[in-house]
Amino acid sequence: MTQAMAAAAEASDGPVAELYLLDPPPPGGGKDVLGYDEEQLERLFARELAEAGSGAPAGPEARAYAERLARCCRANLAGMAAHEPPPLPGTPVRLWLADRAESGLPSRVSATEQRRLWEGLLPLLSEARCLDTTHYGIVRPPHVAAVAEAVNAACVPAPEPLAGT
């Protein structure tokens, strides 16, 4: 979705300064999300909620939250099924891709193949990293440190020259 927003900005105001994409669905990948069944989604959410919490059995509020989360995810997946990302001819992009599927979910297109697909839409792709992790693993240690380091390095302004030099 951020790429679509950047494309709209490019079309109306010119390219944005830079775009960072963290394991987006690859071009043409919308059909892959249709393979997720209810059981796979429920296992994924149960694991995610257990990792975020104490590991104690989920109470009624947690189960209700998980059901709402699953409903939102299903709607998101349905919307992604027909989405094709637009090209960004003028915006520099940094891309991080996960090379492994989440446990219990269908296999993914390899990160190397995803990168190839993205290169056709992102001519100013300044960095593309394929990480040996899952979609959620990119935003967890140790991989999130590499992402944060790259973002922070790009956001640090150049030092001011010293007075008298």
C-alpha positions in Angstrom: 0.0 0.0 0.0 2.9 2.4 0.7 4.1 1.9 -2.8 0.7 2.8 -4.2 0.8 6.0 -2.0 4.3 6.8 -3.3 3.1 6.3 -6.9 0.2 8.7 -6.3 2.6 11.2 -4.9 5.0 10.8 -7.9 2.1 11.3 -10.2 0.9 14.5 -8.6 3.9 16.1 -6.9 6.9 14.3 -8.1 9.0 11.5 -6.5 9.2 11.1 -2.7 12.7 11.3 -1.2 12.9 7.5 -0.6 10.7 4.5 0.1 11.5 1.6 2.4 9.6 -1.7 1.7 9.7 -4.5 4.3 8.7 -7.8 2.6 5.8 -6.6 0.5 3.9 -9.1 -1.5 5.7 -9.5 -4.8 4.3 -8.3 -8.1 1.8 -10.9 -9.3 1.8 -12.5 -5.8 -1.9 -11.6 -5.1 -3.0 -15.0 -6.2 -0.8 -16.7 -3.6 -2.7 -15.3 -0.7 -5.8 -17.1 -1.9 -4.1 -20.3 -0.8 -4.4 -19.4 2.9 -7.1 -21.5 4.6 -8.9 -20.8 7.9 -6.8 -23.4 9.8 -3.5 -21.9 8.6 -4.6 -18.4 9.6 -5.9 -19.5 13.0 -2.5 -21.2 13.7 -0.6 -18.2 12.7 -2.7 -15.8 14.9 -2.5 -18.2 17.8 1.3 -18.3 17.6 1.5 -14.5 17.1 -0.7 -13.9 20.2 1.2 -16.4 22.3 4.6 -14.8 21.4 3.3 -11.4 22.2 1.8 -12.5 25.6 2.8 -14.5 28.5 2.1 -17.9 26.9 -0.9 -18.4 29.3 -4.1 -19.8 27.8 -6.1 -17.2 26.0 -9.1 -15.8 27.9 -12.3 -14.7 26.3 -11.0 -11.2 25.5 -7.9 -12.5 23.8 -9.9 -15.0 21.8 -12.3 -12.2 20.7 -9.3 -10.1 19.7 -7.8 -13.0 17.8 -11.1 -13.4 15.9 -11.2 -9.7 15.0 -7.6 -9.8 13.9 -8.3 -12.9 11.7 -11.4 -11.1 10.2 -9.3 -8.1 9.3 -6.5 -10.2 7.9 -9.0 -12.1 5.7 -10.3 -8.8 4.4 -6.7 -7.6 3.8 -5.8 -10.8 2.0 -8.9 -10.6 -0.2 -8.0 -7.0 -1.1 -4.4 -8.0 -1.9 -5.5 -10.8 -4.2 -6.3 -8.4 -7.0 -3.8 -5.7 -6.2 -0.9 -5.1 -8.6 1.8 -2.6 -7.4 2.4 0.3 -9.7 5.8 1.2 -11.0 7.9 3.9 -9.3 10.1 5.4 -12.0 11.4 8.3 -10.0 11.5 7.2 -6.3 14.6 5.6 -4.8 13.6 2.4 -3.0 15.2 0.1 -0.4 13.7 -3.3 -0.2 14.1 -6.1 2.4 12.7 -9.5 1.5 12.1 -12.6 3.7 13.2 -15.9 2.1 11.2 -18.3 4.3 7.5 -18.9 4.7 5.8 -18.7 8.1 5.4 -22.1 9.7 2.2 -23.7 8.6 1.6 -21.3 5.6 2.1 -22.0 1.9 5.5 -21.8 0.4 6.6 -18.4 -0.9 8.3 -17.3 -4.0 12.0 -17.2 -3.2 13.4 -13.8 -2.2 15.7 -13.9 -5.2 12.8 -14.3 -7.5 10.8 -11.6 -5.6 13.7 -9.2 -6.1 13.8 -9.9 -9.8 10.0 -9.1 -10.0 10.5 -5.9 -8.1 13.4 -4.7 -10.2 11.0 -4.3 -13.2 8.8 -1.9 -11.2 11.5 -0.1 -9.2 14.3 1.2 -11.6 15.8 3.3 -8.7 16.1 0.3 -6.4 19.1 1.4 -4.4 19.2 -1.6 -2.1 17.6 -5.0 -1.9 18.4 -7.4 0.9 17.2 -11.0 0.9 17.1 -12.2 4.6 17.0 -15.8 5.8 13.9 -15.2 7.9 10.1 -15.0 7.7 7.8 -12.1 7.0 7.4 -11.4 10.7 11.1 -12.2 11.4 12.2 -9.1 9.5 10.8 -6.9 12.3 12.3 -9.0 15.1 15.9 -9.3 16.3 18.4 -9.8 14.8 17.1 -8.7 11.4 15.3 -5.6 12.6 18.6 -4.2 13.6 19.9 -4.2 10.0 16.7 -2.5 8.8 16.9 0.1 11.6 20.5 0.8 10.9 19.9 1.4 7.2 16.9 3.7 7.9 18.8 5.6 10.6 21.9 6.0 8.3 19.7 7.4 5.5 18.0 9.8 7.9 21.1 11.3 9.6 21.8 14.7 8.1 25.3 15.4 6.8 27.5 17.2 9.4 27.7 21.0 9.2 31.1 22.3 8.3 33.1 23.7 11.2 33.3 27.5 11.5 36.4 29.0 10.0 37.1 26.1 7.6 
